[in-house]
Every structure is written in C-alpha cells, then in structure tokens.
Amino acid sequence: MMKTYNYSDLSKKDIGELVQRNVDPANEIRAIVEDVIANVKEHGDSALLDYARKFDKVELNKLYLDKEELIAIASTVQPAQKAALDVAYQNIYKFHKTQLKAEDKVETMPGVNCWRELRPIEKVGLYIPGGTAVLPSTFLMLGIPAKIAGCHEIVVCSPPQKNGKVNAFIAYVALMLGIDRIFLAGGSQAIA
C-alpha cells in the first residue's frame, strides 16, 4: 500500500527528505556504467553477449532480431491489442504531423528575422525499455516523430526477454514503424 502525506502537515525538513531523489553519493553506479561502456568499446559484440548473460539472464546466439523474427513475434499480439496500438499510433502521428507546418518568419526588429527550421537527423537511435516495464508507448512516441521527420535510419535497442526475443508489443510497433531490425541490448551497454 502506498504511503500518503498531507503537504500542509509536513515540516520543511520532511519535505526536503521526501523530494530527494535516490542519489549515488559515492558514484558507485557511475563507476559501473563507465566500466560497462569501456568494456563494450574495447570488446564490442562479445561484451554485449556477456552483459546479456549477466544482466538479462539470457544466452543469445546473435544480437538482433530481423524482420522475419519480428513478424513471427508480432503475430502473437491479440486483435484487440493491435487495435489499441493502431489507435495510439494514429493519435500520436496526427499530433506530431502538425509540428511540420512551416512557421511564418518574425521580424523581431528591423532587419532581424527569426524562424524555426526543421531538418531530419539522418540516423537516430531509440532505446525502448523492455525488461520489467514493457513500454510500447515509448516506442510509438519516439519512433513516430523520427519517421515523420524523415530520419533515414532508425536504430532500435531493447533488452532481450528470458526467451532471447523482445516483447510482442515491441515487435508489433517496430513493424508499424517500418523498422525491420531490433538490437537485443539493454541498459548502459545498449547506449555504448
């Protein structure tokens, strides 16, 4: 059960303690992340396979899923779930599509014209959580703007599940976005 507090009953000290985020004062987490990044830079794919064993508790034969594998995984999503994801896709697409509208130039003072210019990034990397919290919504909210913006290549990393695959919702969204490969890596090793 979640503990609740009444703000007006709290002292400044109580409020200060409650709003503190979990911190790493000794930088222990930072040191671990720096080691992971250095190891991936030095050892490449073999380090990623080692981290899949260590952190994800899965033995991988390869570090990615191809289009055929994604199709097979996505086929397990139930029709009602697909319909819900399709509606979410359409809503998010509609919202982000409006951001492509050209804006008028604004002359802020004589001779000074200001405007916003939109240019796609050629390649973008998306990290999609897929471990304890599978978030297809994150994938939609990152992937749709990248697609609308005209990014030529969308690289996706998501941690493998115990079966060495990604969650079916993640596979389904990948196919919706025209993405035909997902790299099986999570955490800081995926970012490295």
N, C-alpha and C positions, 0 to 999 in steps of 0.2 A: 504494500500500500504506500502511496506517495505521501510524504510528509508535506504539510502546507504551513505557511507562515502568513500572518497578518502584518503587512508592512508597517502600519502605524504602531504596532506593539514592539517593534524591534529597535534596539539601540543602534547608533552609528557603527559600533564595533560589530554587532551581529550582522548588520547589512554588509559591511566590508568582508566579513568571513564568508557569507553566503554567495556573494557575487564573484569571489575569487575563482578563476578557472583552475583546473588541475595544472599545476606547474611542474617543471622539471628543473628545480634549482641547481642540481648538481650536473645538469646537462647530460644525464645518462642516456636518455632517449636520443638526443642529438648525436652522441658518440656512436651509438648503434647504427643509426641511419647513415652517418658518414662512412662507417665501415662497410655497410651494405653497398653503398654507391661506389666506393673504391673497388670493392671485390667484383662488382658487375663490370666496371670499366676495365679491370685487369683480366678477368676470366670469361667475360661475355656470356654466351648461352649456357655454358656448364654451370656458372654461378646461379643463373636463373632456375635451372633444373634443381640444383641443390636447395635453393630457397623454397621451391615448391614442395620439396620433401620436408624441409624443416618447419616452415610456417603453415603451409596449406595441408600438410599430411597427405600428399598425393604423389605418386610416381608418374611422371609424364614421359611419353615417348617423343613428343615434339612440343614446341612452344606456341603453337597456333592451331586454330580450327579454320578449315577452309569452307567455301560456300556450300558444298555438298553436306558437310557435317552440320553446318548451321541450319540448313533446310531440314535435316533429319531431326535435330533437337527442337526446332521451332514447331514441327508438326505435332508435338505433344501438347501445345497450348490449346486449351478448350475454346470453342467458338465464342462463348460469351466473354472470355478473357481477351480474345483477339478483338472483338467488337469494342471493348472498353479501351484497349490500347489504340485502336483506329480512331476513336473519338478524341482521345487525348492528342494524338498526332495532328489531327485536323485543327483542333483548337490552338495548339502551340504554333503550328505552321501559320495559321491565319494571323496570330498576334505578331510573330516575328517578320512576316512578309511586309507588314506595314512599315517596318523600320527601313526598308529600302527606298522609300519615297525620297525623291530629291528635295532638298530644302532650298528655300529662297536665300539668296545672298543678302546679308545685312551690312549696311554701311554704318559702322559704329561711330565714325567721324569722317569728315571729308577725306576721301582717298584711301580709307581703311575699310576693306571689305572682308567679312568673315563668313565662313560657311563650313559645313561638315561634309567631308568627302569619304565615301565608302569604297574600300578596296578589300577584296578577299585575300586571306592568307593562303598561300599555295598549299601548305601542308599543316594540318592541325592534329594534335594528339589528345585523345579523350581517355580519361581514367574513369571507368564505370565500376562502382562498388558491386561486389557480387558474393561476398562472404556471408557473414551473419545477417546483413541487411541487403537484400537484392533490390536495386532501385532502377527499374526500367524508366521511371520518370526522369531521373538524372540523365540517362542516355538520350531520351527524347529532347530534353531541354538544352543539352549540349550539341547533339547531332543535328537537329533541325536548323538552328541558326547557321551552323557550319555549311550545311547543304545549301540553304538559301543564299548565303554569302558567296557561294561559288568556289569553295575550297576544293582544290583538285584532288587532294588525297586526305582521307580521314583515317588515322591510325588509332585503333582501339585496343586498350588493355583492360582486362578484367580478371580477377583471381579465379583459378580453377576451383570447382567444387570437388567433393570427395571422389566423384566418378571421372575426374580429369577433363570435364567439359565445363561449359558455362550454363547458367540457369536458362531455361527455355524462354523466359520473357526477354532476356538479353539477346538471345539468338533471333527471336522474332523481330525485335526492334531493329537489330542490325540489318536484317533483310528489308524492312520497311524503308530504311535509310539508304539502301543500295550498297551497304558495306558487306564485303564478301570474305573478310578475314578478321578474326579476333585473336590477339595475342593473350596467352594464358599466363598472366603475371599480375601479382597484386602488390600493394604496399610500396615502400620506397624502391624496391627492386624494379618495379614496373616503370617508375618515373626515371630511374637511372638509365 
